[in-house]
Amino acid sequence: MATEILLPKLGFTMTEGTITEWLATDGDAVVEGQPLFALEAEKATQEIEAPASGTLKILVSIGEETEVGTVIGTIS
């Protein structure tokens, strides 16, 4: 079963964020804990780690403003 990658909430008031960079490409093998994408929210950027190991499927493109909790990709 695939693990969903959700857009995380980085701050108390954060409601949406923007992926500024995917650090792996669609179809890449990723390892749990590896930096997966850069997320910009409220004028701060943070690298977010992979929640599981497997093959990455990207669902949200760089630059798309996305609500917290949205599925932005999967790892299977």
Backbone as a ProteinNet text record, in pm:
[ID]
protein_1_A
[PRIMARY]
MATEILLPKLGFTMTEGTITEWLATDGDAVVEGQPLFALEAEKATQEIEAPASGTLKILVSIGEETEVGTVIGTIS
[TERTIARY]
84	0	88.4	46.5	124.6	112	221.3	221.7	194.7	92.9	62.2	158.2	202.9	285.6	192.6	170.3	80.4	160.2	104.9	168.4	159.4	274.8	272.6	243.4	200.8	177.8	303.3	373.7	500.6	485	378.1	356.5	212.9	189.2	57.2	-50.7	-18.1	-117.6	-110.5	-22.5	-5.7	-129.9	-179.7	-294	-259.5	-152.6	-109.1	39.8	98.3	240.6	268.6	392.7	435.1	560.2	557.1	676.2	767.7	887.3	980.6	1079	1093.5	1185.2	1156	1146	1145.6	1291.2	1339.5	1478.8	1498.5	1390.4	1391.6	1291.9	1306.9	1215.5	1112.8	1005.4	898.9	957.2	927	976.6	1105.1	1168.3	1292.3	1265	1363.2	1360	1406.1	1329.7	1365.5	1373.4	1446.1	1465.6	1405.2	1335.1	1274.9	1380	1345	1434.6	1518.2	1520.8	1597.2	1521.4	1591.5	1523.3	1448.7	1319.3	1233.5	1191.6	1156.2	1116.7	1139	1145.8	1158	1021.6	976	845.1	860.2	796.5	797.6	661.5	665.8	542.9	576.5	494.2	512	656	710	842.6	957.9	936.7	1043.4	1040.9	1157.4	1166.3	1230.3	1173.4	1223.6	1223.1	1328.2	1330.5	1249.4	1167.5	1082.6	1134.5	1140.6	1195.2	1088.8	1133.9	1044.8	990.6	859	800.2	814.7	863.1	875.9	977.5	1013.3	1102	1019.7	1062.5	994.5	1009.7	914.3	916.8	825.7	881.2	809.8	719.2	596.7	502.7	463.1	501.3	473.3	336.1	252.3	118.1	101.3	190.5	181.7	311.4	298.8	415.2	478.4	602.7	674.2	597.5	584.1	520.6	371.4	307.1	163.1	137.4	54.7	15	-86.2	-59.8	-136.6	-176.8	-297.7	-347.5	-281.2	-261.3	-207.9	-295.7	-232.4	-305.2	-335.4	-307.3	-329.3	-226.4	-268.7	-176.5	-97.4	35.1	118.9	199.6	197.3	266.3	244.4	295.4	287.8	422.2	444	561.1	508.7	541.4	492.5	607
-118.6	0	124.8	224.5	347.5	434	503.7	601.8	738.6	807.1	941.7	1042.8	1135.8	1247.1	1367.2	1413.8	1526.7	1654.5	1766	1894.9	1923.1	1932.6	1949.5	2092.6	2105.4	2236.3	2272.3	2377.5	2415	2515.8	2591.8	2693	2690.9	2749.7	2748.7	2805.2	2911.3	2978.1	2937.1	2847.1	2806.5	2734.3	2779.3	2714.2	2661.8	2714.6	2669.2	2693.9	2627.5	2642.3	2614.1	2638.6	2620.4	2533.8	2430.3	2348.6	2426.7	2458.5	2535.7	2447	2320.6	2228.9	2086.1	1995.4	1852.8	1808.6	1740.6	1697.7	1558	1498.1	1371.5	1389	1309.9	1321.9	1209.2	1229.8	1131.9	998.4	892.2	758.9	720.6	813.7	783.9	694.6	614	539	634.7	643.1	728.7	644.5	696.1	627.3	712.2	647.3	717.8	804.6	931	1024.6	1108.8	1072.4	1150	1278.9	1392.9	1517.2	1495.4	1531.2	1500.4	1624.2	1731.7	1855	1974.4	2093.3	2218.7	2285.8	2324.8	2384.8	2527.3	2621.6	2761.4	2796.8	2852.2	2895.6	3012.9	3114.7	3231.9	3285.3	3293.1	3350.8	3271.3	3143.7	3053.8	2930	2876.3	2755.3	2645.7	2525.9	2412.9	2288.5	2205.4	2077.8	1976.8	1899.1	1798.2	1660.4	1568.8	1435.1	1337.3	1233.4	1126.8	1049.1	1023.9	951.3	799.2	749.7	605.3	582.2	457.1	419.4	357.6	380.3	322.8	411.7	401.4	476.5	598.4	714.9	842.4	868.5	909.8	957.7	1099.2	1198.3	1339.2	1376.9	1439.4	1480.6	1632.4	1708.6	1855	1912.5	2002.9	2062.2	2173.2	2202.2	2313.8	2442.6	2525	2655.4	2658.6	2542.2	2539.2	2567	2666	2693	2586.2	2518.1	2401.2	2411.6	2366	2370.3	2262.9	2293.5	2198.3	2073.7	1956.8	1830.5	1771	1845	1795.1	1686.6	1581.6	1477.4	1535.4	1547.3	1607.1	1501.9	1378.2	1269.5	1141.2	1032	902.5	830.6	739	651.7	508.7	428.4	289.8	191.1
0	0	0	-74.2	-87.1	37.5	70.1	177.8	116.9	167.1	117	177.1	94.9	141.1	151.5	272.6	296.2	313.7	267.7	291.2	440.8	508.3	654.2	697.3	820.9	882.2	960	917.4	979.3	1092	1089.1	1191.5	1238.8	1353.3	1415.2	1323.6	1249.7	1165.8	1018.9	983.9	843.9	792.2	676	613	473.6	414	281.9	264.9	167.3	140.4	-6.2	-45.1	-183.2	-187.1	-269.4	-289.5	-382.6	-332.9	-414.1	-489.3	-444.5	-510.9	-466.3	-562.2	-532.1	-537	-434.5	-426.3	-484.2	-530.5	-604.2	-718.1	-822.7	-936.2	-934.4	-1008	-1018.2	-1063.9	-989.5	-1024.2	-954.7	-884.4	-811.7	-691.4	-656.8	-531.4	-422	-313.6	-200.9	-74.1	24.4	151.1	262	354	466.8	536	559.8	626.4	531	404	305.8	274.9	258.4	219.9	88.5	87.1	-27	-105.3	-33.9	-102.3	-11.2	-73.6	0.5	0.2	119	137.2	188.2	118.5	160.4	218.8	338.2	404.9	495.1	490.9	576.5	572.6	453.2	426.9	486.4	516	561.6	472.9	443.8	363.2	446.2	438.3	516.1	428.2	441.7	371.1	451.2	381.5	442.8	401.7	498.4	474.2	426.8	357.9	311.2	431.3	434.8	546.6	535.5	420.4	398.2	286.8	266.3	156.6	44	-80.1	-195.8	-317.6	-408.7	-533.9	-522.1	-556.2	-543.6	-663.2	-635.8	-737.5	-697.2	-777.1	-748.3	-803.9	-719.8	-760.8	-769.1	-705.2	-704.4	-760.6	-855	-921	-838.2	-868.9	-806.9	-835.1	-731.4	-746.3	-721.2	-709.8	-682.3	-534.9	-504.8	-366.9	-326.9	-215.8	-176.3	-31	1.7	139.3	225.2	353.6	449.8	449.9	452.6	457.2	320.3	212.9	77.8	45.3	-24.3	-70.3	-187.4	-169.6	-273.3	-350.2	-298.6	-363.2	-285.9	-342.4	-274.4	-286.3	-193.5	-199	-191	-291.6	-292	-306.9
[MASK]
++++++++++++++++++++++++++++++++++++++++++++++++++++++++++++++++++++++++++++

